């Protein structure tokens, strides 16, 4: 009988990692190669101070916050990877634990095929917790 592989995506708008559970008593293990992080930047670090873009009358203001745009792009890239891995059959079930804004962005970005694999969502930012401390957050969701 094929084992059921559950992936746990832990993310916020700037960092993410995927952990795997392969059955009862197996715990959570980091999936090699599936962790990412963008150095968090403030808006003023992203928007350059170009000549002519200052407070004069004819300049166009940016419609989106550059930090939010960067986080949205990061989440979209995660969605692409989850879709690719799902198509390969790398996991059967998916649990997502993400900071509130990131969770909303992930929901919008993932494909219908990936949505079908989701068994639970946690509206929590667990990105800074060590792997050993994560099991308690998933009691009753996965047989860690």
Secondary structure as the mmCIF struct_conf table of DSSP 4:
data_model
#
loop_
_struct_conf.conf_type_id
_struct_conf.id
_struct_conf.beg_label_comp_id
_struct_conf.beg_label_asym_id
_struct_conf.beg_label_seq_id
_struct_conf.end_label_comp_id
_struct_conf.end_label_asym_id
_struct_conf.end_label_seq_id
HELX_LH_PP_P HELX_LH_PP_P1 UNK A 2 UNK A 5
STRN STRN1 UNK A 6 UNK A 11
BEND BEND1 UNK A 13 UNK A 14
STRN STRN2 UNK A 15 UNK A 21
BEND BEND2 UNK A 23 UNK A 23
TURN_TY1_P TURN_TY1_P1 UNK A 24 UNK A 25
STRN STRN3 UNK A 29 UNK A 37
HELX_RH_AL_P HELX_RH_AL_P1 UNK A 43 UNK A 46
BEND BEND3 UNK A 47 UNK A 47
TURN_TY1_P TURN_TY1_P2 UNK A 51 UNK A 52
BEND BEND4 UNK A 54 UNK A 56
TURN_TY1_P TURN_TY1_P3 UNK A 57 UNK A 58
HELX_LH_PP_P HELX_LH_PP_P2 UNK A 59 UNK A 62
BEND BEND5 UNK A 63 UNK A 64
HELX_RH_AL_P HELX_RH_AL_P2 UNK A 66 UNK A 88
TURN_TY1_P TURN_TY1_P4 UNK A 89 UNK A 89
BEND BEND6 UNK A 92 UNK A 92
STRN STRN4 UNK A 93 UNK A 98
HELX_RH_AL_P HELX_RH_AL_P3 UNK A 100 UNK A 109
BEND BEND7 UNK A 110 UNK A 110
HELX_RH_AL_P HELX_RH_AL_P4 UNK A 112 UNK A 115
TURN_TY1_P TURN_TY1_P5 UNK A 116 UNK A 117
STRN STRN5 UNK A 118 UNK A 122
BEND BEND8 UNK A 124 UNK A 124
TURN_TY1_P TURN_TY1_P6 UNK A 127 UNK A 128
BEND BEND9 UNK A 129 UNK A 129
HELX_RH_3T_P HELX_RH_3T_P1 UNK A 131 UNK A 133
TURN_TY1_P TURN_TY1_P7 UNK A 134 UNK A 134
HELX_RH_3T_P HELX_RH_3T_P2 UNK A 135 UNK A 138
TURN_TY1_P TURN_TY1_P8 UNK A 139 UNK A 141
BEND BEND10 UNK A 142 UNK A 142
#
